[in-house]
């Protein structure tokens, strides 16, 4: 049996199911939010590598530079 990562990430106000896509640059991440008032936000996690793994585990789509 595998452990499924939690939908919450420390200090992030949105759960994984509310995130549409992400772009990581250096030590911060630009997140695209599904619906609601706020459409994008910048998030600076304590551990960018762990955060990316969390996003990937929840199948949040990475944005390629060519899409910007």
C-alpha positions as CSV (number, residue, x, y, z in Angstrom):
1,X,0.0,0.0,0.0
2,X,1.3,3.5,-0.9
3,X,0.9,6.6,1.1
4,X,-1.1,9.3,-0.7
5,X,0.2,12.8,0.0
6,X,-2.1,15.1,1.9
7,X,-4.1,17.7,-0.1
8,X,-2.7,20.4,2.2
9,X,0.8,21.9,2.0
10,X,2.3,23.9,4.9
11,X,1.6,27.6,4.7
12,X,-0.3,27.3,1.4
13,X,-3.9,28.6,1.6
14,X,-5.2,26.4,-1.2
15,X,-5.5,22.6,-1.3
16,X,-4.0,20.6,-4.2
17,X,-7.4,20.2,-5.9
18,X,-7.8,24.0,-6.2
19,X,-4.5,24.3,-8.2
20,X,-4.5,24.2,-12.0
21,X,-0.8,24.7,-12.9
22,X,2.5,25.9,-11.7
23,X,5.7,27.5,-12.8
24,X,8.9,27.3,-10.7
25,X,11.6,29.9,-11.0
26,X,14.6,29.9,-8.6
27,X,13.1,29.6,-5.1
28,X,9.5,30.7,-5.7
29,X,6.5,29.2,-7.5
30,X,3.7,30.9,-9.5
31,X,0.5,29.0,-9.0
32,X,-2.6,29.1,-11.2
33,X,-5.8,28.8,-9.1
34,X,-9.0,27.2,-10.3
35,X,-12.0,29.6,-10.1
36,X,-12.6,32.1,-7.4
37,X,-11.4,35.7,-7.1
38,X,-7.7,35.1,-7.1
39,X,-6.4,33.5,-10.4
40,X,-2.7,33.4,-9.7
41,X,-0.4,33.7,-6.7
42,X,3.3,33.6,-5.9
43,X,4.2,31.0,-3.2
44,X,7.7,30.7,-1.6
45,X,7.9,27.2,0.0
46,X,10.6,26.4,2.6
47,X,11.7,23.5,0.4
48,X,11.1,24.0,-3.3
49,X,12.1,20.5,-4.3
50,X,9.6,18.9,-1.8
51,X,6.9,21.3,-3.0
52,X,7.5,20.4,-6.6
53,X,7.2,16.7,-5.6
54,X,4.0,17.4,-3.8
55,X,2.6,19.3,-6.9
56,X,3.6,16.4,-9.2
57,X,2.1,13.8,-6.8
58,X,-1.2,15.7,-7.1
59,X,-0.9,15.9,-10.9
60,X,-0.8,19.7,-10.9
61,X,0.3,20.6,-14.4
62,X,3.8,22.3,-14.8
63,X,3.8,25.2,-17.2
64,X,6.6,25.2,-19.8
65,X,8.5,28.4,-20.6
66,X,7.1,28.2,-24.2
67,X,3.5,28.5,-22.8
68,X,4.3,31.8,-21.0
